[in-house]
Structure formats: structure tokens, C-alpha cells
């Protein structure tokens, strides 16, 4: 909506603001008057133009004049000088200051009609912008009809365009899909216990209804967007593309069954006789904004790339969504899955390699590393480089320690991270403890990276300084103040060192797994005689 600053900025009017009000008020109209009490005829948001014809310069009734306009919540008062008064009367200026009503000067020879016309142009331009925005929103929503948007995705787009909370209801009041805030939105409560101000029938028999909740009134543009969304919802649920959507949902249900090991992998023949699951697979978790994840899911797919399924959204993070993909455990298949996820700005966690009959192991390993992803970067950081975490490469030390307790015949799990992560771990089995110790030592150096005793790129004195800093932080139970005192440095210096350690090791002291790995790595150096405590 047009605001006061827009009009004051028009160079052809040469208006001068002499007293500001609270904020930058929106303007609904312009009115010219010489009445002393106009408040009863106003609706709020108007600009009142006057020349002060009815009052002398020192008349005390100026205060009553401003008081009535303040009660009517006008946007501003425009005073035309050079007609009845050569300058703005001081009582008027004083009253505008007391009641915090914006006051500006209209100089000669600018007529009031020029101000009114200029304001009408601003309002008309604002209405055109709103109509154009509504049209673009309608086009985006209608384009989704060709891509088979899910009802939840359509509702999210409608909520973004209208600022309302929405739900798709069946004839019995059951909620088929809704936005997150619909249940708690303002409005009268219906029979289903949800707040709904009004409903829109999507078909003639009322079997599908769009419920709209929220306390703010809908604009005409908002209603046009809802009309477009209603068409898309109906097409998505009843239209010609429903079969393709159902096919995608069947693949998603099957993928989730494989990831949770609740169905045999051989059941893929029911969906497609040309698709065979590979012997070994990886579960890939992708995370990002709800809109980006929805776009990723709607991407046309064939073959094994159809093995995707939505996941439970991270709790407490509105706007964030999670989904899963099952791909073959080959570099080509995994890299392609990550490239596609990156195209949509999605972070990813790649689970450990597992037999296709034990895909749940890969899913659980990826799920355990999800907390390593930033919950806010996909929502606020732009542009950004999507983050990728490998469950069997980014925790190599813990993987090998876990493998120490496995028999030699345990297969890939017994090989620790080295079997699939490429980190050089030695297989562990009966009589292999010496080799395992060597593997753990090598992986300890890998965890510490440039900070290890065999690290490169940093002088030994600097490596020792950062290692001792890290040990001191552990000795102080992670408390920065005592650690800084023990080192004899300022807290800010300690903070800078910790940031450098995290950057060099690619691990965060805020993550429990990373803290454990760094501590194990330091202890292994101490036990092998390579570290110092001084």
C-alpha cells in the first residue's frame, strides 16, 4: 500500500515534512476540508489538506482540530501556506507534535488537486503491483498443476501468497492436508476441533473443501490466488494426472518399507519387472526448505532413481523438510544423487554401505548424523553451498573402534570405515589386533588432520599449541573461562583458537560425536608417545 514517504518523495509537489508521526503510515485517500471537526466522516489512513480558513493563526481551537483527526487515525495533515496563512500557525505545529500526527507543508503554487491526483496515481500503481503479484502467484500455482504438486505443497504456496492458514478437508471433516499453523489459527472452531473462518467447496458435492483460517481479512488479490489454488487442488486430487501421482506414492511407500526392512526387496517386481535392487545400497537423507524438498521429489525420475520417500520433518524447525533416497553403492550412483540434491540446494547425509536386505542399517547411520547439518542455513543462507556428510567417512575413528569388537567374518562392517570410506583402516579379526592398532593410529592422525604429530602445512610449534589448547578445553570440561585461565590467555584468544581447530579438523566441539572423536584421537597420540601434556 502507498505510504506517506512515497508522496513526500514526489519532486513535482515539493512537499516539506515539518512534523513526523509514528512510523510511515499507509494512505487510504486524500480529503480537503476547512471544517473544524471532520473526525466523524473519516475511516482512518486519510491525508487531510487544509488552508486554515476558519481559524486565525493564534486560535486555540487548532488543538481541538488536531485532536479530532488524531482520534480518526489520519495518516497526516497537509497545510497549504500562502492562501490564508503565510506559514503554518504555531498552535497547529504544537498540537501536531503533542498528538504525534504527521504534518507537512504544501507550498504555493501547488494546488490541492495536484496532491490528490498524485496520491491517486500512487494508490493505483500500488494496486497494479498487488494485482501483478497476485497474477504471478496464480501462474506459479497453476504451473504446479502440470508438475503434479502434492496438496500440502499447494497449501504451502497459498499460505505464502495470502498470509492465511489453510487445510484441505474431506466431506466428513477429516483433514487431508494442512499448513503447520492451521490448528492454532484464530477463528471459530468447527466440529473437527480446528479453527476455520470459512470454507470453499472444491467440487459440486462438497466432498472436498478448502478451509481458510486467520484473523486478517482476505484482499481481492488473495481471493484470486485462492481461486487458482482451488483449481490446482481439484486437478491434483481428481484430475487426469492423479494416476501418475499415485504411482509415485507407491514407489515412496515401497522405498520406506525397504529402508525400514518391513518388506522383501523382491517385491520391486510388483512395481516394475525391469527394476532390480543392487546387492549393496546407501540411504541418502536430503534436508532443506519444504519448497526445495518438494521440488526435488517432483523431479521426473526413472529406474532406481524413483526410490525416494519423504521423511519426518526435523522437530522445532518450521519450514525445514527431510526426505530419503535409496541408491546403489557405486561412486557413479551416489555422486549423481548428491549432484541432483545440490541442484535444489539440499544438504545431504550419505549412510553407510549395506546389503539391500539390510537397508535399515544405512538409514540409521545417516539418521544419526543428521544433527551435523545446519538447521538454519537452508532457510536463511543464500547463496550457499549444500553440505554433505558421509556417515562412514566423517566418523572414521569411531567406525574402526566399533569394528574392533567384530569377528573377521562379519563382512564389510568388520572393515570399519576403510571398507567403503577409503580411509585406509585395516581389517580387524582374530589375531589382527596389531594391525587394528596401526589402523586406529592412522585414523587418529586423520581425525586431527593438520594438528596431528605427522600433519603437514603447519609448523610443529603451532600444531603443538593448538593440540595443547584442545586438551586444556577437555580438562576444563568444555568451560571456556577456566580453560583460558589455565592457558593464561584471554577468552577471545581461546575462542579464535577453537575456531581454527574446528576449521582445520573439520569437526565441531558443539557436536557430541565430533568431541568424542577428537578426544579419542588426542588420547591415542598420548598413549603412543606422540603427544604432550605441557
C-alpha positions as CSV (number, residue, x, y, z in Angstrom):
1,X,0.0,0.0,0.0
2,X,1.2,3.6,-0.7
3,X,2.8,5.3,2.3
4,X,3.4,8.9,3.3
5,X,7.1,8.8,2.4
6,X,6.1,7.8,-1.2
7,X,4.1,11.0,-1.6
8,X,6.7,13.3,0.2
9,X,9.3,11.9,-2.3
10,X,7.4,13.2,-5.4
11,X,9.6,16.0,-6.7
12,X,6.8,17.8,-8.6
13,X,4.9,18.6,-5.4
14,X,7.9,19.9,-3.3
15,X,6.1,18.9,-0.1
16,X,8.0,19.6,3.2
17,X,7.6,17.5,6.3
18,X,7.7,19.7,9.4
19,X,6.4,17.2,12.0
20,X,6.7,13.4,11.8
21,X,4.2,10.9,13.2
22,X,4.7,7.4,14.4
23,X,6.3,5.3,11.6
24,X,5.5,5.7,8.0
25,X,1.6,5.5,7.8
26,X,-0.2,3.9,4.9
27,X,-2.5,6.2,3.0
28,X,-6.0,5.3,2.0
29,X,-7.2,8.6,0.5
30,X,-6.8,12.4,0.3
31,X,-9.5,14.8,1.6
32,X,-9.7,18.6,1.5
33,X,-11.6,20.4,4.3
34,X,-12.0,23.6,6.2
35,X,-14.3,22.0,8.8
36,X,-13.1,22.1,12.4
37,X,-14.4,18.6,13.3
38,X,-14.1,16.1,10.5
39,X,-13.3,13.0,12.5
40,X,-16.8,11.5,12.3
41,X,-16.5,11.4,8.5
42,X,-13.2,9.6,8.3
43,X,-12.3,5.9,8.2
44,X,-8.5,6.2,9.0
45,X,-5.4,6.5,6.9
46,X,-6.5,9.7,5.1
47,X,-4.4,12.7,4.3
48,X,-6.3,15.9,5.3
49,X,-5.5,19.0,3.3
50,X,-6.5,22.4,4.7
51,X,-5.6,26.1,4.4
52,X,-6.9,27.1,7.9
53,X,-9.7,29.3,6.5
54,X,-11.8,29.0,9.6
55,X,-9.1,29.8,12.2
56,X,-6.8,32.6,13.0
57,X,-3.1,32.0,13.5
58,X,-3.3,32.1,17.3
59,X,-6.7,30.4,17.7
60,X,-6.7,27.8,20.5
61,X,-9.1,25.6,18.5
62,X,-6.2,24.4,16.4
63,X,-5.6,21.8,19.2
64,X,-9.2,20.6,19.0
65,X,-8.9,20.3,15.2
66,X,-5.8,18.1,15.5
67,X,-7.3,16.1,18.4
68,X,-10.3,15.0,16.3
69,X,-8.1,14.0,13.4
70,X,-5.8,12.0,15.8
71,X,-8.8,10.1,17.1
72,X,-9.8,9.3,13.5
73,X,-6.3,7.9,12.9
74,X,-5.5,10.0,9.9
75,X,-2.2,9.5,8.1
76,X,-1.1,13.1,8.0
77,X,-2.2,16.8,7.8
78,X,-1.2,18.8,4.8
79,X,-1.3,22.6,5.3
80,X,-1.4,24.9,2.3
81,X,0.6,28.1,3.0
82,X,0.3,31.4,1.2
83,X,-3.5,31.4,1.0
84,X,-4.9,32.3,4.4
85,X,-1.7,32.0,6.4
86,X,1.8,32.8,5.2
87,X,3.2,30.0,7.4
88,X,2.0,27.1,9.5
89,X,0.4,28.5,12.6
90,X,2.5,27.7,15.7
91,X,-0.6,26.3,17.6
92,X,-1.1,23.8,14.8
93,X,2.5,22.8,14.8
94,X,2.4,22.4,18.6
95,X,-0.8,20.3,18.6
96,X,0.6,18.0,15.8
97,X,3.7,17.4,18.0
98,X,1.6,16.8,21.1
99,X,-0.7,14.3,19.4
100,X,2.0,12.8,17.2
101,X,0.2,13.5,13.9
102,X,2.4,13.9,10.8
103,X,2.3,17.5,9.4
104,X,3.7,18.7,6.1
105,X,3.6,22.0,4.2
106,X,2.1,22.4,0.7
107,X,3.8,25.4,-0.9
108,X,2.4,27.8,-3.4
109,X,1.7,27.4,-6.3
110,X,1.0,23.7,-5.7
111,X,-2.8,23.3,-5.7
112,X,-4.5,20.7,-3.5
113,X,-5.9,18.9,-6.6
114,X,-2.3,18.2,-7.7
115,X,-1.7,16.5,-4.4
116,X,-4.9,14.5,-4.7
117,X,-4.1,13.4,-8.3
118,X,-0.6,12.4,-7.3
119,X,-1.9,10.3,-4.4
120,X,-4.4,8.6,-6.6
121,X,-1.6,7.7,-9.0
122,X,0.4,6.2,-6.2
123,X,-2.6,4.2,-5.0
124,X,-3.4,3.0,-8.5
125,X,0.3,2.0,-9.0
126,X,0.2,0.1,-5.7
127,X,-3.0,-1.7,-6.7
128,X,-1.4,-2.7,-10.0
129,X,1.6,-4.1,-8.2
130,X,-0.6,-6.1,-6.0
131,X,-2.6,-7.4,-9.0
132,X,0.6,-8.2,-10.8
133,X,1.9,-10.1,-7.7
134,X,-1.3,-12.0,-7.4
135,X,-1.1,-12.9,-11.1
136,X,2.4,-14.2,-10.7
137,X,1.4,-16.2,-7.7
138,X,-1.5,-17.7,-9.7
139,X,0.8,-18.6,-12.5
140,X,3.3,-20.3,-10.1
141,X,0.4,-22.3,-8.5
142,X,-1.2,-23.2,-11.9
143,X,2.2,-24.3,-13.3
144,X,2.3,-26.8,-10.4
145,X,-0.8,-28.5,-11.8
146,X,1.4,-29.7,-14.7
147,X,4.0,-31.0,-12.2
148,X,1.5,-32.8,-10.0
149,X,2.0,-30.9,-6.8
150,X,1.1,-32.6,-3.6
151,X,-1.9,-30.9,-1.7
152,X,0.5,-29.9,1.1
153,X,2.8,-28.2,-1.4
154,X,-0.2,-26.3,-2.9
155,X,-1.4,-25.2,0.6
156,X,2.1,-24.0,1.5
157,X,2.3,-21.9,-1.7
158,X,-1.2,-20.5,-1.0
159,X,-0.3,-19.7,2.6
160,X,2.9,-17.8,1.4
161,X,0.9,-15.8,-1.1
162,X,-2.1,-14.9,1.2
163,X,-0.7,-15.0,4.7
164,X,-3.5,-17.4,5.7
165,X,-3.6,-20.8,7.3
166,X,-5.3,-23.4,5.2
167,X,-6.4,-27.1,5.2
168,X,-7.9,-29.5,2.8
169,X,-11.0,-31.2,4.3
170,X,-12.9,-34.3,3.3
171,X,-16.7,-34.3,3.4
172,X,-16.6,-35.8,7.0
173,X,-14.3,-33.0,8.2
174,X,-11.2,-35.2,8.1
175,X,-8.0,-33.1,7.4
176,X,-6.3,-34.5,4.3
177,X,-3.5,-31.9,4.4
178,X,-2.9,-28.6,6.2
179,X,-0.3,-25.9,6.9
180,X,1.5,-26.1,10.2
181,X,-0.3,-23.3,11.9
182,X,-3.9,-24.1,10.8
183,X,-4.9,-25.9,14.0
184,X,-3.9,-22.9,16.2
185,X,-5.1,-20.1,13.9
186,X,-7.6,-17.5,15.1
187,X,-11.2,-18.1,14.1
188,X,-14.3,-20.0,15.2
189,X,-13.8,-23.7,16.0
190,X,-15.5,-26.2,13.8
191,X,-16.8,-29.7,14.5
192,X,-13.4,-31.2,13.9
193,X,-11.8,-29.1,16.6
194,X,-9.9,-26.9,14.2
195,X,-10.2,-23.2,13.7
196,X,-11.7,-22.3,10.3
197,X,-13.2,-18.9,9.3
198,X,-14.6,-20.0,6.0
199,X,-14.6,-22.9,3.6
200,X,-14.6,-23.2,-0.2
201,X,-16.2,-26.1,-1.9
202,X,-13.8,-27.6,-4.5
203,X,-16.5,-29.8,-6.2
204,X,-20.2,-29.7,-6.6
205,X,-21.0,-32.3,-4.0
206,X,-18.8,-30.7,-1.3
207,X,-16.7,-33.8,-0.8
208,X,-13.5,-31.7,-0.8
209,X,-13.3,-28.3,0.9
210,X,-10.6,-25.7,1.3
211,X,-10.7,-24.3,4.8
212,X,-9.2,-20.8,5.4
213,X,-8.2,-19.6,8.9
214,X,-6.7,-16.4,10.2
215,X,-7.9,-13.1,11.7
216,X,-6.8,-10.8,8.9
217,X,-9.3,-10.2,6.1
218,X,-8.5,-11.5,2.6
219,X,-7.7,-9.0,-0.1
220,X,-9.3,-9.3,-3.5
221,X,-5.9,-10.4,-4.8
222,X,-5.7,-13.0,-2.1
223,X,-9.1,-14.4,-3.1
224,X,-8.0,-14.7,-6.7
225,X,-4.9,-16.6,-5.6
226,X,-7.1,-18.9,-3.6
227,X,-9.3,-19.5,-6.6
228,X,-6.3,-20.6,-8.6
229,X,-5.1,-22.8,-5.8
230,X,-8.6,-24.4,-5.6
231,X,-8.3,-25.4,-9.2
232,X,-4.9,-27.0,-8.7
233,X,-6.1,-28.9,-5.7
234,X,-9.1,-30.3,-7.6
235,X,-6.9,-31.2,-10.6
236,X,-4.4,-32.9,-8.3
237,X,-6.9,-35.0,-6.5
238,X,-9.5,-35.6,-9.2
239,X,-7.8,-34.7,-12.5
240,X,-6.1,-36.6,-15.2
241,X,-2.7,-36.7,-13.5
242,X,-3.9,-38.5,-10.4
243,X,-2.6,-41.9,-11.7
244,X,1.0,-40.6,-12.0
245,X,0.8,-39.2,-8.5
246,X,-0.4,-42.5,-7.2
247,X,2.4,-44.3,-8.9
248,X,4.9,-42.0,-7.3
249,X,3.3,-42.6,-3.9
250,X,3.5,-46.4,-4.4
251,X,7.3,-46.1,-5.0
252,X,7.6,-43.9,-2.0
253,X,5.8,-46.4,0.2
254,X,7.9,-49.2,-1.1
255,X,11.1,-47.2,-0.5
256,X,10.2,-46.6,3.1
257,X,9.4,-50.2,3.5
258,X,12.8,-51.2,2.2
259,X,14.5,-48.6,4.4
260,X,12.7,-49.9,7.5
261,X,13.2,-53.5,6.4
262,X,9.4,-54.3,6.6
263,X,9.1,-55.8,3.1
264,X,11.3,-58.1,1.0
265,X,13.3,-56.4,-1.7
266,X,12.0,-58.8,-4.3
267,X,8.6,-57.0,-4.2
268,X,10.1,-54.5,-6.6
269,X,8.8,-56.8,-9.3
270,X,5.3,-55.8,-8.4
271,X,6.1,-52.2,-9.3
272,X,8.4,-52.8,-12.2
273,X,9.7,-56.0,-13.8
274,X,12.7,-54.1,-15.2
275,X,14.0,-52.8,-11.9
276,X,16.3,-54.9,-9.7
277,X,17.8,-53.6,-6.4
278,X,21.6,-53.9,-6.4
279,X,23.3,-56.1,-3.8
280,X,24.6,-53.2,-1.8
281,X,22.9,-49.8,-1.3
282,X,23.2,-46.5,0.5
283,X,20.5,-44.4,2.1
284,X,20.8,-40.7,1.4
285,X,19.0,-38.2,3.6
286,X,18.3,-34.8,2.0
287,X,17.3,-31.8,4.0
288,X,16.3,-28.3,3.0
289,X,13.3,-25.9,2.8
290,X,9.9,-27.6,2.4
291,X,9.6,-26.0,-1.1
292,X,13.0,-27.2,-2.2
293,X,12.4,-30.7,-1.0
294,X,9.0,-30.8,-2.7
295,X,10.6,-29.6,-6.0
296,X,13.2,-32.4,-5.6
297,X,10.6,-35.0,-5.0
298,X,8.6,-33.9,-8.1
299,X,11.6,-34.2,-10.4
300,X,10.9,-36.7,-13.2
301,X,12.7,-40.0,-12.4
302,X,13.1,-43.4,-14.0
303,X,14.6,-46.7,-12.8
304,X,16.2,-46.8,-9.4
305,X,16.1,-43.0,-9.1
306,X,12.4,-43.5,-8.2
307,X,13.4,-44.9,-4.8
308,X,12.7,-41.8,-2.8
309,X,10.4,-41.1,0.1
310,X,9.5,-38.2,2.4
311,X,10.8,-38.3,6.0
312,X,9.7,-36.8,9.3
313,X,10.4,-33.1,9.3
314,X,13.0,-32.0,11.9
315,X,11.1,-31.0,15.1
316,X,11.0,-27.4,16.1
317,X,12.3,-26.0,12.8
318,X,9.3,-24.6,10.8
319,X,9.9,-24.6,7.1
320,X,12.5,-27.4,7.1
321,X,11.8,-30.8,5.5
322,X,13.5,-34.1,5.2
323,X,13.4,-36.9,2.5
324,X,15.2,-40.1,1.7
325,X,16.7,-41.7,-1.4
326,X,17.9,-45.3,-1.8
327,X,20.7,-45.6,-4.4
328,X,23.2,-48.2,-5.5
329,X,26.5,-48.3,-3.6
330,X,28.6,-47.2,-6.5
331,X,30.5,-43.9,-6.9
332,X,28.5,-43.0,-10.0
333,X,25.1,-43.6,-8.4
334,X,26.0,-41.8,-5.2
335,X,27.6,-38.8,-6.9
336,X,24.6,-38.4,-9.2
337,X,22.2,-38.5,-6.2
338,X,24.3,-35.8,-4.5
339,X,24.5,-33.7,-7.7
340,X,20.7,-33.7,-8.1
341,X,20.3,-32.8,-4.4
342,X,22.7,-29.9,-4.8
343,X,20.8,-28.6,-7.8
344,X,17.9,-28.0,-5.4
345,X,20.1,-26.5,-2.6
346,X,19.6,-29.6,-0.4
347,X,22.1,-30.7,2.3
348,X,22.7,-34.5,2.3
349,X,23.9,-37.2,4.7
350,X,25.1,-40.4,3.0
351,X,24.6,-43.6,5.1
352,X,26.9,-46.5,5.4
353,X,27.0,-49.1,2.7
354,X,24.7,-52.0,3.5
355,X,23.2,-55.1,1.8
356,X,19.9,-54.2,0.2
357,X,18.2,-56.6,2.6
358,X,19.7,-54.6,5.5
359,X,19.0,-51.1,4.1
360,X,17.8,-50.0,7.6
361,X,21.4,-50.1,8.8
362,X,22.3,-47.5,6.2
363,X,19.3,-45.4,7.1
364,X,20.1,-45.5,10.8
365,X,23.7,-44.5,10.3
366,X,22.6,-41.5,8.2
367,X,19.9,-40.5,10.6
368,X,22.5,-40.5,13.5
369,X,24.5,-37.9,11.5
370,X,21.6,-35.6,10.6
371,X,22.3,-33.3,13.6
372,X,25.6,-32.4,11.9
373,X,23.6,-30.5,9.3
374,X,22.8,-26.8,10.0
375,X,19.0,-26.4,10.8
376,X,19.0,-22.8,9.7
377,X,21.4,-22.4,6.8
378,X,18.9,-23.8,4.2
379,X,16.3,-21.2,5.4
380,X,18.5,-18.1,5.6
381,X,21.8,-18.5,3.8
382,X,21.7,-17.5,0.2
383,X,23.6,-18.2,-1.9
384,X,25.1,-21.3,-0.2
385,X,27.0,-24.5,-0.9
386,X,25.0,-27.5,0.2
387,X,26.6,-29.6,2.9
388,X,27.4,-33.3,2.5
389,X,28.2,-35.6,5.4
390,X,29.3,-39.2,4.9
391,X,28.3,-41.4,7.8
392,X,31.3,-43.8,7.2
393,X,33.9,-41.3,6.2
394,X,33.3,-38.4,8.5
395,X,33.4,-40.6,11.7
396,X,36.4,-42.9,10.8
397,X,37.8,-43.4,14.3
398,X,34.5,-44.4,15.9
399,X,33.9,-46.8,13.0
400,X,37.2,-48.6,13.5
401,X,36.8,-48.7,17.3
402,X,33.4,-50.3,16.6
403,X,35.0,-52.8,14.2
404,X,37.5,-53.9,16.9
405,X,34.7,-56.0,18.5
406,X,33.6,-57.6,15.3
407,X,34.7,-61.1,14.0
408,X,36.7,-61.4,10.9
409,X,33.8,-63.0,9.0
410,X,31.5,-60.1,9.7
411,X,31.9,-58.8,6.2
412,X,32.0,-55.0,5.4
413,X,31.1,-53.9,8.9
414,X,34.2,-55.6,10.2
415,X,36.4,-53.5,7.9
416,X,35.4,-50.3,9.7
417,X,35.3,-47.1,7.7
418,X,38.1,-48.3,5.5
419,X,36.0,-50.8,3.6
420,X,33.8,-48.2,1.9
421,X,35.1,-44.8,3.1
422,X,38.5,-45.1,1.6
423,X,40.3,-44.0,4.8
424,X,42.8,-46.9,5.0
425,X,41.6,-48.8,8.0
426,X,43.0,-52.3,8.4
427,X,40.5,-55.2,8.6
428,X,40.1,-56.5,12.2
429,X,39.7,-60.1,13.1
430,X,41.2,-62.9,15.2
431,X,44.9,-62.3,15.6
432,X,44.6,-58.9,13.9
433,X,44.8,-56.6,16.9
434,X,48.3,-55.3,16.0
435,X,47.1,-54.3,12.5
436,X,44.0,-52.8,14.1
437,X,46.1,-50.7,16.4
438,X,48.0,-49.4,13.4
439,X,44.8,-48.7,11.7
440,X,43.5,-46.8,14.7
441,X,46.7,-44.8,14.9
442,X,46.5,-43.8,11.3
443,X,42.9,-42.8,11.7
444,X,43.7,-40.8,14.8
445,X,46.0,-38.7,12.6
446,X,43.3,-38.4,10.0
447,X,40.9,-37.1,12.6
448,X,43.3,-34.5,13.9
449,X,44.4,-33.6,10.3
450,X,47.0,-30.9,10.2
451,X,47.1,-30.8,14.0
452,X,48.5,-34.4,14.3
453,X,52.1,-35.0,15.0
454,X,52.6,-36.2,11.4
455,X,50.4,-33.4,10.0
456,X,51.7,-31.1,7.3
457,X,51.1,-27.4,6.4
458,X,51.6,-26.1,9.9
459,X,54.9,-25.6,11.9
460,X,55.2,-28.1,14.7
461,X,55.2,-25.4,17.3
462,X,51.8,-24.2,16.1
463,X,50.4,-27.8,15.9
464,X,51.5,-28.4,19.5
465,X,50.0,-25.1,20.6
466,X,46.6,-26.0,19.1
467,X,46.7,-29.6,20.4
468,X,47.5,-28.3,23.9
469,X,44.7,-25.8,23.7
470,X,42.3,-28.6,22.7
471,X,43.5,-30.8,25.6
472,X,43.1,-27.9,28.0
473,X,39.5,-27.4,26.9
474,X,38.7,-31.0,27.6
475,X,40.5,-30.8,31.0
476,X,38.2,-27.9,31.8
477,X,35.1,-29.9,30.9
478,X,34.5,-27.6,27.9
479,X,34.3,-24.5,30.1
480,X,35.9,-21.6,28.2
481,X,36.7,-19.4,31.2
482,X,38.7,-22.0,33.2
483,X,40.4,-23.2,30.0
484,X,41.5,-19.6,29.1
485,X,42.8,-19.1,32.7
486,X,44.8,-22.3,32.6
487,X,46.4,-21.3,29.3
488,X,47.0,-17.8,30.5
489,X,45.2,-16.2,27.6
490,X,42.1,-14.1,27.0
491,X,38.7,-15.8,26.3
492,X,38.6,-14.1,22.9
493,X,42.0,-15.6,22.1
494,X,40.8,-19.0,23.2
495,X,37.7,-18.6,21.0
496,X,39.8,-17.8,18.0
497,X,42.0,-20.9,18.6
498,X,38.9,-23.1,18.9
499,X,37.5,-21.8,15.6
500,X,40.8,-22.5,14.0
501,X,40.9,-26.1,15.4
502,X,37.4,-26.7,14.1
503,X,38.3,-25.4,10.7
504,X,41.4,-27.5,10.4
505,X,39.9,-30.7,11.7
506,X,36.5,-30.2,10.0
507,X,34.9,-31.1,13.4
508,X,32.8,-29.0,15.8
509,X,33.1,-29.0,19.5
510,X,29.4,-28.4,19.7
511,X,28.8,-31.9,18.2
512,X,29.0,-34.9,20.7
513,X,30.4,-37.3,18.1
514,X,33.0,-34.8,16.9
515,X,34.0,-34.1,20.5
516,X,34.4,-37.8,21.2
517,X,36.5,-38.4,18.1
518,X,38.8,-35.5,18.9
519,X,39.3,-36.7,22.4
520,X,40.0,-40.3,21.3
521,X,42.5,-39.0,18.8
522,X,44.3,-37.0,21.4
523,X,44.4,-39.9,23.9
524,X,45.8,-42.3,21.2
525,X,48.6,-39.8,20.5
526,X,49.3,-39.6,24.2
527,X,49.4,-43.4,24.5
528,X,51.6,-43.7,21.5
529,X,54.0,-41.2,23.0
530,X,53.3,-38.6,20.3
531,X,51.5,-36.0,22.3
532,X,52.5,-33.7,25.1
533,X,50.6,-32.5,28.2
534,X,52.6,-29.4,28.9
